[in-house]
């Protein structure tokens, strides 16, 4: 009789243990789900904040570059400057025929000196020009080569001398970074050729 009672009790205890184990497993799964959900939400928020900070930093950098470029254009006046056409007066060669004067004009009185010995009228000397070009990602200026990350002095036409580093070399311009405040400036080849800016080498600090 006692043996017959023990069988249902053992079965009931086994069922109870199974239910407890299932309940424990369910709670563990729910806890893991909640934990993973919180981690995913936190990662999303962190990524959102990081993206926002990167966008703000990029916009600030572009704004600073535009302001520096505008300042450079105001200092040099090169953005809307129209280059005047330079004309040269050619001196007559000794073997060239003497030009026939216009008969309608009154001939000038003869000079005791021969035309070959007359002092030549000095023509207006053009502005000093520098050789500047870009090849293979390097700048050739005033018979010297300059490359990215090279330390230089940048002199402007108003006698300002800035300590800079070449940050990049483009197709028709270079970007330099001032060592004083890390702001960037764009210098065009035309500005270097016309002497609006002068580049000098300097020893890196």
C-alpha positions as CSV (number, residue, x, y, z in Angstrom):
1,X,0.0,0.0,0.0
2,X,2.8,2.4,0.9
3,X,4.6,1.6,-2.3
4,X,1.5,2.5,-4.3
5,X,1.3,5.9,-2.6
6,X,5.0,6.7,-3.2
7,X,4.6,6.4,-7.0
8,X,2.1,9.3,-7.5
9,X,4.1,11.4,-5.0
10,X,7.3,10.8,-6.9
11,X,5.6,11.7,-10.2
12,X,4.2,14.9,-8.7
13,X,7.6,15.9,-7.4
14,X,9.2,15.3,-10.8
15,X,6.5,17.4,-12.5
16,X,7.0,20.2,-10.0
17,X,10.8,20.2,-10.6
18,X,10.2,20.4,-14.3
19,X,7.9,23.3,-13.9
20,X,10.4,25.2,-11.7
21,X,13.2,24.5,-14.1
22,X,11.1,25.8,-17.0
23,X,10.1,28.9,-15.0
24,X,13.8,29.6,-14.2
25,X,14.8,29.2,-17.8
26,X,12.0,31.6,-18.9
27,X,13.1,34.2,-16.4
28,X,16.7,33.9,-17.6
29,X,15.7,34.3,-21.2
30,X,13.6,37.4,-20.3
31,X,16.5,38.9,-18.4
32,X,18.9,38.3,-21.3
33,X,16.4,39.9,-23.7
34,X,16.0,43.0,-21.5
35,X,19.8,43.3,-21.1
36,X,20.5,43.0,-24.8
37,X,17.7,45.5,-25.6
38,X,19.2,48.0,-23.2
39,X,22.6,47.5,-24.7
40,X,21.3,48.0,-28.2
41,X,19.5,51.2,-27.2
42,X,22.6,52.5,-25.5
43,X,24.8,51.7,-28.5
44,X,22.2,53.5,-30.8
45,X,22.3,56.6,-28.6
46,X,26.1,56.6,-28.5
47,X,26.3,56.4,-32.3
48,X,23.8,59.2,-32.7
49,X,25.7,61.5,-30.3
50,X,29.0,60.6,-32.1
51,X,27.5,61.3,-35.5
52,X,26.2,64.6,-34.3
53,X,29.5,65.7,-32.9
54,X,31.3,64.7,-36.1
55,X,28.9,66.7,-38.2
56,X,29.3,69.7,-36.0
57,X,33.1,69.5,-36.1
58,X,33.1,69.1,-39.9
59,X,30.8,72.1,-40.3
60,X,33.0,74.2,-38.0
61,X,36.1,73.2,-40.0
62,X,34.5,74.1,-43.3
63,X,33.3,77.4,-41.8
64,X,36.8,78.2,-40.6
65,X,38.3,77.4,-44.0
66,X,35.8,79.6,-45.8
67,X,36.5,82.5,-43.4
68,X,40.3,82.1,-43.9
69,X,39.8,82.0,-47.7
70,X,37.7,85.1,-47.6
71,X,40.3,86.9,-45.5
72,X,43.0,85.9,-47.9
73,X,41.0,87.2,-50.8
74,X,40.4,90.5,-49.0
75,X,44.1,90.9,-48.2
76,X,45.4,90.2,-51.7
77,X,42.5,91.5,-53.8
78,X,43.3,88.6,-56.2
79,X,39.8,87.1,-56.6
80,X,38.5,89.9,-58.9
81,X,41.8,91.3,-60.1
82,X,42.1,91.7,-63.9
83,X,45.6,91.4,-65.1
84,X,46.5,94.3,-67.4
85,X,47.9,93.5,-70.8
86,X,51.6,94.3,-70.9
87,X,52.9,95.8,-74.1
88,X,56.6,96.0,-75.1
89,X,58.2,98.4,-77.5
90,X,60.5,96.6,-79.9
91,X,63.8,98.3,-80.8
92,X,64.5,98.4,-84.5
93,X,67.3,96.1,-85.5
94,X,70.3,97.6,-87.5
95,X,69.5,95.6,-90.6
96,X,65.7,96.4,-90.7
97,X,64.6,99.0,-93.2
98,X,63.9,102.4,-92.0
99,X,60.2,103.0,-91.7
100,X,58.8,105.5,-94.2
101,X,57.2,108.4,-92.4
102,X,53.7,109.4,-93.2
103,X,53.6,112.2,-95.7
104,X,50.6,113.7,-94.1
105,X,52.5,114.3,-90.9
106,X,54.9,117.1,-90.5
107,X,58.5,115.7,-90.5
108,X,60.3,116.2,-87.2
109,X,63.4,118.4,-87.3
110,X,66.7,116.5,-87.9
111,X,68.7,115.7,-84.9
112,X,72.5,116.0,-84.9
113,X,72.8,112.5,-83.5
114,X,72.1,109.4,-85.6
115,X,69.1,107.3,-84.7
116,X,71.4,104.4,-83.7
117,X,73.0,106.5,-81.0
118,X,69.8,108.0,-79.5
119,X,69.1,106.9,-75.9
120,X,66.4,104.3,-75.8
121,X,63.3,105.4,-73.8
122,X,63.1,103.0,-70.8
123,X,59.9,101.0,-70.9
124,X,57.9,100.4,-67.8
125,X,59.3,97.3,-66.1
126,X,56.7,94.6,-65.5
127,X,56.0,93.3,-62.1
128,X,58.4,90.7,-60.9
129,X,57.2,87.2,-61.6
130,X,58.1,83.9,-60.0
131,X,58.2,80.5,-61.6
132,X,55.6,78.3,-59.9
133,X,54.1,75.0,-61.0
134,X,52.8,71.7,-59.5
135,X,54.0,68.3,-60.7
136,X,53.4,64.9,-59.1
137,X,51.9,66.3,-56.0
138,X,54.8,68.7,-55.3
139,X,55.2,72.4,-55.8
140,X,58.1,73.8,-57.8
141,X,58.6,77.4,-56.8
142,X,61.6,79.8,-57.2
143,X,63.9,76.9,-58.3
144,X,63.0,74.8,-55.3
145,X,60.7,71.8,-54.7
146,X,58.2,71.9,-51.8
147,X,56.1,68.9,-50.6
148,X,53.3,68.1,-48.2
149,X,54.1,68.6,-44.4
150,X,57.1,70.8,-45.2
151,X,57.7,73.7,-42.9
152,X,57.8,77.1,-44.6
153,X,57.5,80.9,-44.1
154,X,54.7,82.6,-46.0
155,X,55.2,86.3,-46.7
156,X,52.4,88.5,-48.1
157,X,52.6,91.7,-50.1
158,X,51.9,93.7,-46.9
159,X,55.1,92.3,-45.3
160,X,53.4,89.9,-43.0
161,X,55.5,86.8,-42.3
162,X,53.7,83.7,-41.1
163,X,55.1,80.4,-39.9
164,X,53.2,77.6,-41.8
165,X,53.2,74.0,-42.8
166,X,52.1,72.7,-46.2
167,X,49.0,70.6,-45.5
168,X,48.1,69.6,-49.1
169,X,49.1,70.2,-52.7
170,X,46.3,70.4,-55.2
171,X,46.1,70.8,-59.0
172,X,46.3,74.6,-59.1
173,X,46.7,75.6,-55.4
174,X,48.2,74.6,-52.1
175,X,46.8,74.6,-48.6
176,X,49.0,75.8,-45.8
177,X,48.3,75.5,-42.0
178,X,49.5,78.3,-39.7
179,X,51.4,77.0,-36.8
180,X,50.1,79.7,-34.5
181,X,46.4,78.7,-34.5
182,X,46.2,75.8,-36.9
183,X,44.0,77.7,-39.3
184,X,44.3,76.8,-43.0
185,X,44.8,79.1,-46.0
186,X,44.5,78.4,-49.8
187,X,47.2,79.8,-52.0
188,X,46.8,79.8,-55.8
189,X,49.7,79.4,-58.3
190,X,48.7,82.7,-59.8
191,X,49.3,84.5,-56.5
192,X,52.8,82.9,-56.2
193,X,53.6,83.7,-59.8
194,X,52.7,87.4,-59.3
195,X,54.5,87.7,-56.0
196,X,51.4,88.3,-53.9
197,X,52.7,85.6,-51.7
198,X,56.3,84.5,-51.2
199,X,57.4,81.1,-49.9
200,X,60.6,80.6,-48.0
201,X,62.0,77.4,-46.5
202,X,62.4,77.1,-42.7
203,X,63.7,74.4,-40.4
204,X,61.0,72.3,-38.8
205,X,60.6,72.9,-35.0
